Amino acid sequence: MNLPYAEPYRIKMIEEIRQSTKEEREEWLKKANFNLFNLKSSQVFIDLLTDSGTGAMSDKQWGALMTGDESYAGSRSFEALHNTVQKITGFPYLLPTHQGRAAENVLFSVLVKEDDVIPGNSHFDTTKGHIEIRKAHAIDCTIDEAFDIKNLHPFKGNIDLEKLEKVYQTYPKDKIPFCLITITCNTSGGQPVSIKNIKEVKELSDRYGIPIYFDSARYAENAYFIKRREEGQQHRSIKEICREIFSYGEGMTMSSKKDGLVNIGGFIALNNEEVFQKASNFTIIYEGFITYGGLAGRDMSALSVGLDEATELEYLESRISQVEYLGNKLMEFGIPVQKPIGGHAVFIDALKFLPNVPREEFPAQTLGLELYKEAGIRGVEIGTLLADRDPETRENRYPKLELLRLAIPRRTYTNNHMDYIAVALKNVFERRNEITKGYQITWEPEILRHFTVKLKEA
Ligand SMILES: *Cc1c(COP(=O)(O)O)cnc(C)c1O
């Protein structure tokens, strides 16, 4: 018999989590205005709201925390981080920030102006927010296959070269500061971009003189998929693949809360000294001095170790096979999920799961609330609430897919937890025909409404 798969680590410390009753959960949801972001974590049994900053650090990372250097300028912790980032990405310039969106804020303050357009593959919500708040526009050039949840395309995060070239032909060069490649592509399901596609985007963009930047929160997971799925990549190490990916870019923004394996932090890494210098000024205004950027020295030390661990094959294998394990269980129960299963999360197709809930009543949000009521599990809507309103017309934007995302924190839950989640969803699935009503908005903010929107039962 072949030996089954087992995690390449054992558990040294545990954190208690508590069950609640259905009655308690229904009460808590009302008080939370039916927005799962408003729940207390103590009201949640298994928290799949996000894989961002929710992972478990290793003993080596905890050890690194203790040796962090808290000097204001030029700390050893910064030096360690700088060396690791340079080793993994090849970019010579580093600016730490307090998280990924702060990196976007700093970099876009340098590069993005009113009326600019930024083509890319399904921009992340905060990324889009930072573009639109500057009165610029994000143009989605993701391949069409990404929006068909049954399509088994191995690289559904890829950019459609024709769509991209159309952007390059439609707008003058000085309106396109860069093309942004998100690895992995979050909105369409944690889906990877192939090295071949990145290379082709680079060649096309070179012809139009447009630089490439990476939104790299899950770059190591992207590299893992390249190793597993892309022709000719099997023999390469994850670190080699990462180096090649970044060699096609001028720079990157990073949320260290994902593939940095830490609980807070971000950074910008750059090739260009002039961009670095300008971004340094914004870092000082918004984040802190350029060798700490809103982070404690110990945060940078733990991040330096985390980046190294996250680009090791054994870690990535255990991480991604756990996400697949959950996805496969759900498929066995006939639950409609996005395929292939993404790197950090399982995405459930709410339009197919709850066909009786009208689109205007937020089916994916409705499914998230049902799952919480069923078993105390917190997922997140990736649908119309997240897509927000058009900044000009103020109409709801209905995305092609209405998804419930179950994001799996890194090194945090066991496969027993995955089994529990799968059965909870199966129970909701079995009573899906009785769920005919969704929710209505009673209050929402100007932008990024999903975090704070208030809802009532329709
Ligand atoms: C999380 C994330 C961000 C924003 O990072 P924060 O650390 O949450 O501010 C940006 N882009 C992508 C692709 C992300 O996953």
The ligand as an SDF file (V2000), in Angstrom:
LIG
                    3D

 15 15  0  0  0  0  0  0  0  0999 V2000
   -4.5070   40.4730    0.5040 C   0  0  0  0  0  0  0  0  0  0  0  0
   -4.2140   41.0130   -0.8110 C   0  0  0  0  0  0  0  0  0  0  0  0
   -3.9530   42.3670   -1.0010 C   0  0  0  0  0  0  0  0  0  0  0  0
   -4.0070   43.3700    0.1300 C   0  0  0  0  0  0  0  0  0  0  0  0
   -3.1630   43.0280    1.1550 O   0  0  0  0  0  0  0  0  0  0  0  0
   -3.4930   43.3560    2.6990 P   0  0  0  0  0  0  0  0  0  0  0  0
   -2.3080   42.8290    3.4190 O   0  0  0  0  0  0  0  0  0  0  0  0
   -4.7500   42.6490    3.0550 O   0  0  0  0  0  0  0  0  0  0  0  0
   -3.6360   44.8150    2.8260 O   0  0  0  0  0  0  0  0  0  0  0  0
   -3.6860   42.7890   -2.2850 C   0  0  0  0  0  0  0  0  0  0  0  0
   -3.6750   41.9450   -3.3120 N   0  0  0  0  0  0  0  0  0  0  0  0
   -3.9150   40.6230   -3.1680 C   0  0  0  0  0  0  0  0  0  0  0  0
   -3.8790   39.7170   -4.3550 C   0  0  0  0  0  0  0  0  0  0  0  0
   -4.2030   40.1160   -1.9230 C   0  0  0  0  0  0  0  0  0  0  0  0
   -4.4750   38.8200   -1.7810 O   0  0  0  0  0  0  0  0  0  0  0  0
  1  2  1  0
  2  3  1  0
  2 14  2  0
  3  4  1  0
  3 10  2  0
  4  5  1  0
  5  6  1  0
  6  7  2  0
  6  8  1  0
  6  9  1  0
 10 11  1  0
 11 12  2  0
 12 13  1  0
 12 14  1  0
 14 15  1  0
M  END
$$$$
